[in-house]
Amino acid sequence: MTEFKMPDTQVKAEFVRTNFDVIASKYDLFNDLNSFFLHRMWKNAIISLIQNSFPNTSLDCLDLCCGTGDISVRLTEMNLSREVYSVDFSEKMLSVAKQRLTGIAKSKQEIGDATNLKNFPDAKFDVVTVGFGLRNVDNLDKALSEIHRVLKPGGLFINLDVGKVKNPLIRIFADFYFFKIVPVLGYLIWGAKNDMFDYLPVSSLSYPDQDNLKSMFEKQKFQLVEYKNFVFGNVAMHWGRKV
Ligand SMILES: C[S@@+](CC[C@H](N)C(=O)[O-])C[C@H]1O[C@@H](n2cnc3c(N)ncnc32)[C@H](O)[C@@H]1O
């Protein structure tokens, strides 16, 4: 295991924000290589789930912790979407998203904090998506309650993030890859050692497993909560409705 120590809760948000600012220009390349391009397929699964959940509707969508805008772009390409807000608290990550979304009339981008969506009224969105973001927030319950607040009744929340592998043998390989190989891949892409690539695997240790995350959704009043594992549970997509 890497010896990187997670930042304390009081400084986690600042650590995450400033370090995503630092790696923003290399984030997409890192993402493609460390996931063997599979993250694209998982993000496509979010779009399929939305399309299967809302036939013939004009959807107001929020892509929270949007980063460089991978999910936002997919949401704007969906015929069902009317408006797509992309929100992140890292200016540099959001600026990459802005470049990709320039000229798309239904796209709006703004700086914002997932744990305090003060710019958005209650019941504004039909869909909220988060990709690999919740693991980084300093108060997961608060973020889930804010997401629930801004969803319309009947709205759908979809979250994609790392999961926990149950099979002990596969878990040995998965941990070796995530904790030993992924940081080195990050240093190679970045050109030097960088805390962020150690933070990424270590941040998964304090993130709930699939069943506990499902319970946390339910505690924040999401209903019909389900999840789907990808690659033996290394990654999981959770979703739930505001009823
Ligand atoms: C791993 S990236 C994921 C980006 C994108 N969603 C994707 O799937 O490729 C995580 C993003 O979450 C953002 N983030 C983390 N905590 C946040 C918070 N409390 N509020 C807003 N954005 C946050 C980071 O700035 C970063 O851009």
The ligand as an SDF file (V2000), in Angstrom:
LIG
                    3D

 27 29  0  0  0  0  0  0  0  0999 V2000
  -12.2670   12.4550  -10.5640 C   0  0  0  0  0  0  0  0  0  0  0  0
  -12.9310   13.9580  -11.1630 S   0  0  0  0  0  0  0  0  0  0  0  0
  -14.3110   13.4050  -12.0930 C   0  0  0  0  0  0  0  0  0  0  0  0
  -14.6660   14.2930  -13.2530 C   0  0  0  0  0  0  0  0  0  0  0  0
  -15.7980   13.7890  -14.1410 C   0  0  0  0  0  0  0  0  0  0  0  0
  -17.0530   13.7600  -13.4510 N   0  0  0  0  0  0  0  0  0  0  0  0
  -15.4820   12.4360  -14.7160 C   0  0  0  0  0  0  0  0  0  0  0  0
  -16.2130   11.4890  -14.4000 O   0  0  0  0  0  0  0  0  0  0  0  0
  -14.5320   12.3090  -15.4930 O   0  0  0  0  0  0  0  0  0  0  0  0
  -13.6930   14.6040   -9.7100 C   0  0  0  0  0  0  0  0  0  0  0  0
  -14.1450   16.0380   -9.8560 C   0  0  0  0  0  0  0  0  0  0  0  0
  -14.9490   16.3550   -8.7230 O   0  0  0  0  0  0  0  0  0  0  0  0
  -14.6880   17.7020   -8.3790 C   0  0  0  0  0  0  0  0  0  0  0  0
  -15.1020   17.8980   -6.9890 N   0  0  0  0  0  0  0  0  0  0  0  0
  -14.6650   17.2490   -5.9040 C   0  0  0  0  0  0  0  0  0  0  0  0
  -15.2890   17.6820   -4.7970 N   0  0  0  0  0  0  0  0  0  0  0  0
  -16.1740   18.6260   -5.2000 C   0  0  0  0  0  0  0  0  0  0  0  0
  -17.1200   19.4340   -4.5330 C   0  0  0  0  0  0  0  0  0  0  0  0
  -17.2910   19.3760   -3.1950 N   0  0  0  0  0  0  0  0  0  0  0  0
  -17.8820   20.2770   -5.2550 N   0  0  0  0  0  0  0  0  0  0  0  0
  -17.7070   20.3610   -6.6020 C   0  0  0  0  0  0  0  0  0  0  0  0
  -16.8130   19.6350   -7.2950 N   0  0  0  0  0  0  0  0  0  0  0  0
  -16.0550   18.7670   -6.6020 C   0  0  0  0  0  0  0  0  0  0  0  0
  -13.1940   17.8720   -8.6150 C   0  0  0  0  0  0  0  0  0  0  0  0
  -12.8360   19.2100   -8.7470 O   0  0  0  0  0  0  0  0  0  0  0  0
  -13.0100   17.0690   -9.8950 C   0  0  0  0  0  0  0  0  0  0  0  0
  -13.1480   17.8670  -11.0260 O   0  0  0  0  0  0  0  0  0  0  0  0
  1  2  1  0
  2  3  1  0
  2 10  1  0
  3  4  1  0
  4  5  1  0
  5  6  1  0
  5  7  1  0
  7  8  2  0
  7  9  1  0
 10 11  1  0
 11 12  1  0
 11 26  1  0
 12 13  1  0
 13 14  1  0
 13 24  1  0
 14 15  1  0
 14 23  1  0
 15 16  2  0
 16 17  1  0
 17 18  1  0
 17 23  2  0
 18 19  1  0
 18 20  2  0
 20 21  1  0
 21 22  2  0
 22 23  1  0
 24 25  1  0
 24 26  1  0
 26 27  1  0
M  CHG  2   2   1   9  -1
M  END
$$$$
